[in-house]
């Protein structure tokens, strides 16, 4: 994450992997080609004019640069200058600012990497006589990947102060550097005087002051949030434990309640009672006297014998 990759030294396979990681959202820092920097130092680059209030469309090959000269007068320098580059095709590029060297060449002084803003990629340099800031998306990127929640709290940490806040009258050299992995970068570069954007300039000053204040607030809030989150996790764990404990107690209570029942006793009693009743009935049928005083089982035979005897005696007397 802290390294800068020189794409000119990468082979096709490594370049493909770098492009894949970049597509997945990994911020990969790339260096400017040594050839471009050397040509600029030697003053052998072609510089095209970019008048204030105009724009130029172009397409620059990867690891190559298009140079532009912006000439400003004293009034424009006092008001402030803005240089912006956008790409509707969302190309990756760098906006570079070079200072004049003693030997007539140009030395790199500032660079801004393009960032995705809405449906385009863009980069800008603002020379407005007050401290302006640039957003570096690679700051704390590794920490953000390890802790997704940190992405919110570290979001404003990439706001870094720009080194140059004003330009003097004269010609200043800017360049658009193609930073795509394989194809050329298409772009539109604009040069503007802040005098025509006084309200916008004031809004920029105010919003950046608010962002700085919010960054300080977030640093303090993160500490409070971490403590609250730890406490929340603690009470959440206790909630789960207490819920499990209550469920178990109520389950045991229901089990105890269900043990208060006659269902099992009724079965045992009815079984023994049934056996006893059967045995008693059998005894009654076999040995108990009948209502007429006879013994059940011998009654019919006795009556039959007595009836026959009486009949025989009657016949003899007759």
C-alpha positions as CSV (number, residue, x, y, z in Angstrom):
1,X,0.0,0.0,0.0
2,X,2.9,2.4,0.6
3,X,4.7,1.5,-2.6
4,X,4.5,3.3,-5.9
5,X,4.5,1.1,-9.0
6,X,6.3,2.0,-12.2
7,X,4.0,0.5,-14.9
8,X,6.8,0.8,-17.5
9,X,8.8,-1.8,-15.6
10,X,5.8,-4.3,-15.3
11,X,5.2,-7.1,-17.7
12,X,1.9,-7.7,-19.3
13,X,0.8,-10.3,-16.7
14,X,1.8,-8.1,-13.7
15,X,0.1,-5.1,-15.3
16,X,-3.0,-7.2,-15.8
17,X,-3.1,-8.1,-12.1
18,X,-2.5,-4.5,-11.1
19,X,-5.4,-3.5,-13.3
20,X,-7.6,-6.2,-11.7
21,X,-6.9,-5.1,-8.2
22,X,-7.5,-1.5,-9.1
23,X,-10.8,-2.4,-10.6
24,X,-11.7,-4.2,-7.3
25,X,-11.2,-0.9,-5.5
26,X,-7.6,-1.3,-4.2
27,X,-5.9,2.1,-4.5
28,X,-2.6,1.4,-6.3
29,X,-0.1,4.2,-6.4
30,X,1.8,4.6,-9.7
31,X,4.9,6.6,-10.4
32,X,5.5,8.9,-13.3
33,X,7.6,7.5,-16.1
34,X,11.2,8.5,-15.7
35,X,11.3,9.3,-19.4
36,X,8.6,12.0,-19.0
37,X,10.4,13.5,-16.0
38,X,13.8,13.5,-17.8
39,X,12.4,15.1,-20.9
40,X,10.7,17.8,-18.8
41,X,14.0,18.5,-17.0
42,X,15.8,18.8,-20.3
43,X,13.1,21.1,-21.6
44,X,12.6,18.9,-24.7
45,X,8.8,18.6,-24.3
46,X,6.2,20.3,-26.5
47,X,4.2,22.8,-24.6
48,X,0.8,23.9,-26.0
49,X,-0.9,27.1,-24.9
50,X,-3.9,27.0,-22.6
51,X,-5.4,30.5,-22.3
52,X,-7.4,31.4,-19.2
53,X,-11.1,30.7,-19.7
54,X,-10.6,28.0,-22.3
55,X,-10.6,24.2,-22.4
56,X,-8.8,21.5,-24.5
57,X,-9.8,18.0,-25.2
58,X,-7.2,15.3,-25.7
59,X,-6.1,11.7,-25.6
60,X,-2.8,10.8,-24.1
61,X,-1.1,7.4,-24.3
62,X,-0.3,5.5,-21.1
63,X,2.8,6.6,-19.4
64,X,3.0,9.7,-21.6
65,X,2.1,13.4,-20.9
66,X,0.7,16.4,-22.7
67,X,2.2,19.7,-21.6
68,X,0.3,23.0,-21.4
69,X,1.4,26.6,-20.8
70,X,-1.0,28.8,-18.8
71,X,0.0,32.5,-18.9
72,X,-1.6,34.8,-16.3
73,X,-1.4,38.5,-15.7
74,X,-1.1,40.2,-12.3
75,X,-4.8,40.8,-11.9
76,X,-5.5,37.1,-12.6
77,X,-2.8,36.0,-10.2
78,X,-4.3,38.2,-7.5
79,X,-7.8,36.7,-8.0
80,X,-6.5,33.1,-8.1
81,X,-6.3,30.4,-10.7
82,X,-8.0,27.0,-11.0
83,X,-6.8,24.2,-13.3
84,X,-9.1,21.2,-13.6
85,X,-9.0,18.0,-15.7
86,X,-12.0,15.6,-16.1
87,X,-12.6,12.4,-18.0
88,X,-16.1,11.4,-19.1
89,X,-14.7,7.9,-19.9
90,X,-13.4,7.6,-16.3
91,X,-9.8,7.3,-17.4
92,X,-7.0,7.3,-14.9
93,X,-4.6,10.2,-15.2
94,X,-2.4,12.6,-13.2
95,X,-2.5,16.4,-13.3
96,X,1.1,17.7,-12.9
97,X,2.5,21.1,-12.2
98,X,6.1,22.0,-13.2
99,X,8.2,24.9,-12.0
100,X,10.8,26.6,-14.2
101,X,14.4,25.4,-13.6
102,X,17.6,27.4,-14.1
103,X,18.6,25.4,-17.1
104,X,15.4,26.2,-18.9
105,X,13.8,22.8,-18.1
106,X,10.8,22.0,-15.9
107,X,10.9,20.3,-12.5
108,X,7.9,18.5,-11.0
109,X,6.4,20.5,-8.1
110,X,2.9,19.1,-7.6
111,X,0.8,16.2,-8.8
112,X,-2.8,15.2,-8.3
113,X,-4.1,11.7,-9.1
114,X,-7.6,11.5,-10.6
115,X,-10.4,10.4,-8.4
116,X,-13.8,9.2,-9.3
117,X,-16.4,11.9,-8.7
118,X,-19.9,10.9,-9.8
119,X,-19.9,9.7,-13.4
120,X,-16.4,11.1,-14.2
121,X,-12.9,11.0,-13.0
122,X,-11.3,14.4,-12.1
123,X,-8.4,16.2,-10.6
124,X,-7.8,19.9,-9.8
125,X,-5.4,22.4,-8.6
126,X,-6.6,25.5,-6.8
127,X,-4.3,28.5,-6.3
128,X,-6.6,30.8,-4.3
129,X,-4.4,32.5,-1.8
130,X,-5.7,30.5,1.1
131,X,-5.0,27.0,2.2
132,X,-6.7,24.4,0.1
133,X,-6.7,20.7,0.5
134,X,-6.5,17.6,-1.7
135,X,-8.0,14.2,-0.9
136,X,-5.6,11.2,-0.9
137,X,-7.7,8.1,-1.1
138,X,-4.8,5.8,-0.3
139,X,-4.3,7.2,3.3
140,X,-5.1,4.4,5.8
141,X,-6.5,2.3,3.0
142,X,-5.0,-0.9,4.4
143,X,-6.4,-0.2,7.9
144,X,-9.8,0.5,6.3
145,X,-9.6,-2.9,4.6
146,X,-8.9,-4.7,7.8
147,X,-11.7,-2.9,9.7
148,X,-14.7,-2.0,7.6
149,X,-16.1,0.2,10.3
150,X,-12.9,2.3,10.2
151,X,-13.8,3.3,6.6
152,X,-16.2,5.9,8.0
153,X,-13.9,7.3,10.6
154,X,-10.8,7.4,8.3
155,X,-12.7,8.9,5.4
156,X,-11.6,12.4,6.1
157,X,-8.0,11.5,7.1
158,X,-7.0,11.7,3.4
159,X,-7.5,15.4,3.4
160,X,-4.1,16.8,3.0
161,X,-3.0,20.5,2.6
162,X,-1.7,21.5,-0.8
163,X,1.9,22.8,-0.9
164,X,1.3,25.7,-3.2
165,X,-1.6,28.2,-2.6
166,X,-0.8,30.9,-5.2
167,X,0.8,31.6,-8.5
168,X,2.7,34.6,-9.6
169,X,2.2,36.4,-13.0
170,X,3.9,34.6,-15.9
171,X,3.6,31.3,-17.7
172,X,3.1,28.2,-15.7
173,X,3.5,24.6,-17.0
174,X,0.9,21.9,-16.4
175,X,0.6,18.4,-17.8
176,X,-1.9,15.6,-18.1
177,X,-0.2,12.2,-17.6
178,X,-1.9,9.0,-18.9
179,X,-2.2,6.6,-16.0
180,X,-4.4,3.9,-17.5
181,X,-2.9,0.4,-17.4
182,X,-3.4,-0.5,-21.0
183,X,-5.3,2.1,-23.1
184,X,-4.9,5.9,-23.7
185,X,-6.6,8.3,-21.4
186,X,-9.1,10.8,-22.7
187,X,-9.5,14.1,-20.9
188,X,-10.6,17.7,-20.9
189,X,-8.4,20.3,-19.3
190,X,-9.7,23.8,-18.2
191,X,-8.0,26.9,-17.0
192,X,-10.1,29.5,-15.0
193,X,-9.6,32.7,-13.2
194,X,-11.3,32.7,-9.7
195,X,-12.5,36.2,-10.2
196,X,-15.5,34.8,-12.1
197,X,-16.2,32.4,-9.3
198,X,-16.0,34.5,-6.2
199,X,-19.1,32.9,-4.6
200,X,-17.8,29.4,-5.4
201,X,-14.4,30.2,-4.0
202,X,-15.9,31.4,-0.8
203,X,-18.1,28.3,-0.6
204,X,-14.9,26.1,-1.1
205,X,-13.2,27.9,1.8
206,X,-16.2,27.4,4.1
207,X,-16.8,23.8,3.2
208,X,-13.2,22.8,3.7
209,X,-13.2,24.5,7.1
210,X,-16.3,22.5,8.0
211,X,-14.6,19.3,6.8
212,X,-11.5,20.0,9.0
213,X,-13.8,20.6,11.9
214,X,-15.7,17.4,11.2
215,X,-12.5,15.4,10.9
216,X,-11.6,16.5,14.5
217,X,-15.1,15.6,15.7
218,X,-14.9,12.2,14.1
219,X,-11.6,11.5,15.9
220,X,-13.3,12.2,19.2
221,X,-16.5,10.4,18.2
222,X,-14.6,7.3,17.2
223,X,-13.3,6.9,20.8
224,X,-16.8,7.3,22.1
225,X,-18.2,4.9,19.5
226,X,-15.6,2.2,20.2
227,X,-16.4,2.3,23.9
228,X,-20.2,2.3,23.3
229,X,-19.7,-0.6,20.8
230,X,-17.8,-2.6,23.3
231,X,-20.5,-2.0,25.9
232,X,-23.2,-2.9,23.4
233,X,-21.5,-6.2,22.6
234,X,-21.2,-6.8,26.3
235,X,-24.9,-6.3,27.0
236,X,-25.8,-8.2,23.8
237,X,-23.9,-11.2,25.0
238,X,-25.6,-10.9,28.4
239,X,-29.0,-10.6,26.7
240,X,-28.4,-13.9,25.0
241,X,-27.2,-15.6,28.2
242,X,-30.1,-14.2,30.2
243,X,-32.6,-15.3,27.5
244,X,-31.2,-18.8,27.5
245,X,-31.3,-18.9,31.3
246,X,-35.0,-17.7,31.5
247,X,-36.0,-20.2,28.8
248,X,-34.4,-23.0,30.7
249,X,-36.0,-22.0,34.0
250,X,-39.5,-21.8,32.5
251,X,-38.9,-25.2,30.8
252,X,-38.0,-26.7,34.2
253,X,-41.1,-25.1,35.7
254,X,-43.4,-26.5,33.0
255,X,-41.8,-29.9,33.5
256,X,-42.5,-29.7,37.3
257,X,-46.1,-28.6,36.6
258,X,-46.6,-31.5,34.3
259,X,-45.6,-34.0,37.0
260,X,-48.7,-33.1,39.0
261,X,-51.1,-35.5,37.2
262,X,-53.3,-38.6,38.1
263,X,-52.9,-40.2,34.7
264,X,-50.3,-42.7,35.8
265,X,-52.1,-43.6,39.2
266,X,-55.4,-44.2,37.4
267,X,-53.9,-46.8,35.2
268,X,-52.4,-48.8,38.1
269,X,-55.5,-48.6,40.3
270,X,-57.9,-49.6,37.5
271,X,-55.7,-52.5,36.6
272,X,-55.6,-53.9,40.2
273,X,-59.3,-53.1,40.7
274,X,-60.2,-54.9,37.5
275,X,-58.3,-58.0,38.6
276,X,-59.9,-57.9,42.1
277,X,-63.4,-57.5,40.7
278,X,-63.0,-60.4,38.4
279,X,-61.7,-62.6,41.2
280,X,-64.6,-61.5,43.5
281,X,-67.3,-62.2,40.8
282,X,-65.9,-65.7,40.3
283,X,-66.1,-66.4,44.0
284,X,-69.7,-65.1,44.1
285,X,-70.7,-67.3,41.3
286,X,-69.1,-70.4,42.7
287,X,-69.7,-70.2,46.5
288,X,-72.3,-67.6,47.5
289,X,-75.9,-68.6,48.3
290,X,-78.5,-67.5,45.8
291,X,-81.5,-65.4,46.8
292,X,-83.7,-68.5,47.1
293,X,-81.1,-70.1,49.5
294,X,-79.9,-72.6,47.0
295,X,-76.4,-73.0,45.8
296,X,-75.8,-71.9,42.3
297,X,-74.8,-74.9,40.2
298,X,-76.6,-77.6,42.2
299,X,-80.0,-75.9,42.1
300,X,-81.2,-77.3,38.8
301,X,-80.1,-80.9,39.5
302,X,-81.8,-81.0,42.9
303,X,-85.0,-79.6,41.6
304,X,-85.1,-82.1,38.8
305,X,-84.4,-85.0,41.2
306,X,-87.1,-83.8,43.7
307,X,-89.7,-83.4,40.9
308,X,-89.1,-86.9,39.6
309,X,-89.4,-88.5,43.0
310,X,-92.7,-86.8,43.7
311,X,-94.1,-88.0,40.5
312,X,-93.1,-91.6,41.1
313,X,-94.7,-91.7,44.6
314,X,-98.0,-90.2,43.3
315,X,-98.3,-92.9,40.6
316,X,-97.8,-95.7,43.2
317,X,-100.5,-94.4,45.5
318,X,-102.8,-94.0,42.7
